[in-house]
Amino acid sequence: MKKLDFASKPIDENFFENPQEYPLTGYHKGHAVRAEGKQRYDEHGKPYPTKLGIHGTNVAVDWDSCIADGSCMESCPMNGFEWALAEGKTGKGNDLPIEEGTELWVKYRTDKADPVNEAECIYCNACVVACPAGAISVAKRVELSSQKV
């Protein structure tokens, strides 16, 4: 088990309907990113040490809550995820280990499940059930063309 200095909180299922709290802040590998750079709070009400936001729309991963367990990757029948830092790799034990005190530690704390193939999602919710942190939400959501970064 990785050493964590935060208490993961499940993803806010209403993030998409709350653009004031979760504004669209950019794009990463073809998917939307919301609330990147914004201070949010963990399960105990303490500030998350990272400000990475929520990656994805229909398959959304709260990168501040993600603990790099890898279960989501192993459970997804559509290969919807890969590690953000260990690009091209998936599954438990294949994430990039991050040493405490390094620049990567300061920015990420752990590698992150990246929903790189969210367009292939079949909405089975296997990843949602598998994620021990509750960091994933799967739902059919429609981006509005008026949303801009």
HELIX and SHEET records of a PDB file:
HELIX    1   1 PHE A   15  GLU A   17  5                                   3    
HELIX    2   2 SER A   71  SER A   75  1                                   5    
HELIX    3   3 GLU A  103  LYS A  107  1                                   5    
HELIX    4   4 GLU A  118  GLU A  120  5                                   3    
HELIX    5   5 ALA A  126  ALA A  130  1                                   5    
SHEET    1   A 5 LEU A  24  HIS A  28  0                                        
SHEET    2   A 5 HIS A  31  ARG A  34 -1                                        
SHEET    3   A 5 ILE A  54  HIS A  55 -1                                        
SHEET    4   A 5 VAL A  59  ASP A  62 -1                                        
SHEET    5   A 5 ILE A 136  VAL A 138 -1                                        
SHEET    1   B 2 GLU A  82  TRP A  83  0                                        
SHEET    2   B 2 ALA A 113  ASP A 114 -1                                        
END                                                                             
